[in-house]
Amino acid sequence: VLDVECGPGYLSFLAGRAGAAQVFGVTDSAPALAWANAEFAGGVVRFREGPCSSLPLASGDVDLALSLETLERQRDAPGFIAELYRVLAPGGLLVLSTKLTRGPQRLHPQDPLHVREYDDVELAALLSPRFSIAERLGLWREPGPLRARPSGVRVAVDRTVGSVMTRLLGQKIAGV
């Protein structure tokens, strides 16, 4: 499993806990890498430093690549998608999430870390030269203020991400 732009490493940790044989978290942030190594490295989970544009893995090294909320931060999105395709083994699976935005604001996102956001048609066009979309899932929140107790947030993330990770890893292990 590859966790692209893994940040502090929590998703990599969850992938290892869900049963992955090997997990590589990659980040270009030295502070995030230090945190990930201190908190979550060990067993099947390892972290490497490197940019998304040139992942520090050989071609075909991984069966499952996780790119959660990283596409919108890429200056060269087609190059990033090509790099994900390069490191995936034949028949590998890419799980990608990104904020979908409609209208002209997608070209000038409010989030200063986002280079560009996509609508669903643009995202499909970006992926289609290299990937076929097997499943689309949505994530949204109801209008109004978002309220959560900090202790409840991690549990919700653990249950949701953990169950998805287990399902995806089970599919890859079973060859589905």
Backbone torsions as a table, in degrees:
resi	resn	phi	psi	omega
1	VAL	NA	135.6	173.3
2	LEU	-111.1	127.3	173.6
3	ASP	-107.6	101.9	-175.3
4	VAL	-77.6	133.9	-177.3
5	GLU	49.4	63.4	-169.9
6	CYS	-71.3	-10.1	-178.9
7	GLY	57.7	-132.2	-177.4
8	PRO	-76.6	-1.6	170.8
9	GLY	95.6	6.2	-175.0
10	TYR	-66.0	-42.0	179.0
11	LEU	-65.4	-37.3	175.7
12	SER	-60.2	-44.2	176.9
13	PHE	-58.1	-46.0	179.3
14	LEU	-62.3	-38.9	178.4
15	ALA	-63.1	-41.8	177.0
16	GLY	-64.6	-42.2	179.8
17	ARG	-67.1	-28.8	-178.8
18	ALA	-79.2	-7.0	174.3
19	GLY	115.4	10.2	177.6
20	ALA	-63.5	143.8	178.8
21	ALA	-72.4	-35.5	179.6
22	GLN	-150.5	140.4	178.6
23	VAL	-131.1	130.1	174.2
24	PHE	-117.9	115.7	171.9
25	GLY	-95.6	131.6	-178.7
26	VAL	-122.5	132.7	176.1
27	THR	-145.7	152.9	175.5
28	ASP	-101.3	9.9	-179.6
29	SER	-101.9	115.5	179.4
30	ALA	-61.2	-43.4	177.7
31	PRO	-63.0	-40.4	178.4
32	ALA	-65.3	-40.2	178.8
33	LEU	-62.3	-43.6	179.0
34	ALA	-61.3	-44.2	179.2
35	TRP	-63.0	-48.7	-178.5
36	ALA	-58.5	-44.5	179.4
37	ASN	-64.5	-37.7	-179.2
38	ALA	-72.4	-36.9	-172.6
39	GLU	-95.9	-35.1	-167.2
40	PHE	-129.9	-5.8	-179.8
41	ALA	-73.6	147.7	177.5
42	GLY	134.0	157.3	-177.5
43	GLY	64.1	-123.0	-178.2
44	VAL	-89.1	-3.8	-174.7
45	VAL	-100.4	123.0	177.9
46	ARG	-131.4	152.8	179.9
47	PHE	-122.7	144.6	179.8
48	ARG	-134.3	149.4	176.6
49	GLU	-95.0	136.5	177.6
50	GLY	171.2	156.9	179.4
51	PRO	-81.5	155.8	177.3
52	CYS	-65.1	-23.9	-178.1
53	SER	-77.8	-14.7	-179.9
54	SER	-150.3	77.1	-174.6
55	LEU	-64.6	136.6	-176.8
56	PRO	-80.0	55.6	178.6
57	LEU	-138.6	152.9	177.3
58	ALA	-75.7	159.8	176.6
59	SER	-59.7	134.6	177.8
60	GLY	73.0	18.3	-175.3
61	ASP	-73.5	-24.9	-172.3
62	VAL	-127.0	151.0	177.6
63	ASP	-94.0	-23.2	-176.4
64	LEU	-139.7	124.4	176.5
65	ALA	-116.4	131.0	178.6
66	LEU	-109.4	120.7	177.6
67	SER	-127.2	89.6	-175.7
68	LEU	-104.8	114.0	177.8
69	GLU	59.2	42.5	177.3
70	THR	-117.0	-27.8	-175.9
71	LEU	-58.0	-43.2	-176.3
72	GLU	-67.5	-9.7	179.7
73	ARG	-99.0	-0.5	-174.2
74	GLN	-90.9	130.1	176.0
75	ARG	-73.4	-30.5	179.0
76	ASP	-121.1	79.1	-176.3
77	ALA	-61.1	-45.1	178.1
78	PRO	-61.4	-37.6	176.6
79	GLY	-65.5	-38.0	177.6
80	PHE	-64.0	-45.2	178.8
81	ILE	-63.0	-40.9	177.8
82	ALA	-62.8	-38.0	179.6
83	GLU	-67.8	-39.7	175.5
84	LEU	-62.3	-42.3	178.7
85	TYR	-62.4	-39.5	-179.0
86	ARG	-61.2	-43.3	-174.6
87	VAL	-81.7	-15.0	178.8
88	LEU	-78.9	137.7	174.9
89	ALA	-70.1	156.7	174.8
90	PRO	-53.8	131.3	-176.9
91	GLY	82.8	3.3	179.9
92	GLY	-67.4	167.7	-175.5
93	LEU	-122.5	132.2	173.3
94	LEU	-106.2	125.7	172.0
95	VAL	-108.6	115.2	-174.2
96	LEU	-127.0	132.4	172.8
97	SER	-125.5	145.0	177.3
98	THR	-155.7	156.6	177.4
99	LYS	-73.1	121.2	175.5
100	LEU	-90.9	129.9	-176.5
101	THR	-129.7	136.7	176.7
102	ARG	-105.3	151.5	176.4
103	GLY	89.5	177.0	-174.2
104	PRO	-66.1	-19.2	-179.1
105	GLN	-63.4	-18.1	179.2
106	ARG	-65.5	-23.9	179.2
107	LEU	-82.7	-18.0	179.6
108	HIS	-137.1	73.6	-173.8
109	PRO	-61.6	151.1	175.7
110	GLN	-70.2	-35.7	-179.6
111	ASP	-69.9	120.3	-177.1
112	PRO	-65.6	-16.9	178.2
113	LEU	-85.6	-14.4	-179.5
114	HIS	-87.8	125.7	175.9
115	VAL	-78.6	-41.7	-178.0
116	ARG	-160.8	145.5	173.1
117	GLU	-114.4	163.5	-172.5
118	TYR	-126.3	154.2	166.6
119	ASP	-95.1	175.0	-173.7
120	ASP	-65.3	-32.7	178.5
121	VAL	-69.0	-43.9	179.2
122	GLU	-64.9	-39.1	179.0
123	LEU	-63.7	-45.0	178.2
124	ALA	-61.3	-40.7	179.4
125	ALA	-65.7	-36.6	179.2
126	LEU	-67.8	-39.5	-177.4
127	LEU	-82.0	-31.5	-168.1
128	SER	-61.6	-26.9	176.9
129	PRO	-63.8	-23.8	-175.8
130	ARG	-123.1	-22.9	-174.5
131	PHE	-130.2	148.0	167.8
132	SER	-103.0	140.5	-177.2
133	ILE	-85.5	115.7	-177.0
134	ALA	-86.8	-33.8	-175.7
135	GLU	-156.6	139.0	174.5
136	ARG	-115.5	131.1	177.7
137	LEU	-123.1	151.5	179.3
138	GLY	-116.7	152.4	175.2
139	LEU	-136.5	127.3	-179.0
140	TRP	-150.8	172.6	173.5
141	ARG	-134.6	154.9	-179.8
142	GLU	-69.9	152.7	177.0
143	PRO	-59.0	152.8	179.4
144	GLY	109.4	175.8	-177.1
145	PRO	-68.1	145.2	177.3
146	LEU	-90.1	122.5	-179.2
147	ARG	-124.0	127.8	176.0
148	ALA	-152.6	141.5	173.4
149	ARG	-80.7	136.3	-178.9
150	PRO	-51.8	-37.2	-179.1
151	SER	-67.9	-27.4	-179.4
152	GLY	-82.6	-22.4	-176.1
153	VAL	-66.5	-48.5	-177.2
154	ARG	-63.3	-40.0	179.6
155	VAL	-62.1	-44.9	179.5
156	ALA	-62.7	-42.7	178.5
157	VAL	-65.3	-45.0	178.6
158	ASP	-55.8	-48.2	-175.8
159	ARG	-68.4	-43.9	-177.2
160	THR	-71.4	-56.8	-177.8
161	VAL	-65.4	-41.0	-179.6
162	GLY	-60.9	-42.3	-179.7
163	SER	-69.7	-38.1	176.5
164	VAL	-65.2	-44.1	179.2
165	MET	-60.5	-45.3	-179.8
166	THR	-61.2	-42.7	179.4
167	ARG	-63.5	-46.2	-178.7
168	LEU	-66.3	-43.7	179.2
169	LEU	-65.4	-38.1	177.3
170	GLY	-62.1	-40.0	178.3
171	GLN	-65.0	-42.9	-178.9
172	LYS	-68.1	-39.5	-179.5
173	ILE	-68.2	-39.4	-179.5
174	ALA	-79.1	-8.4	179.6
175	GLY	80.2	17.2	179.6
176	VAL	-76.4	NA	NA
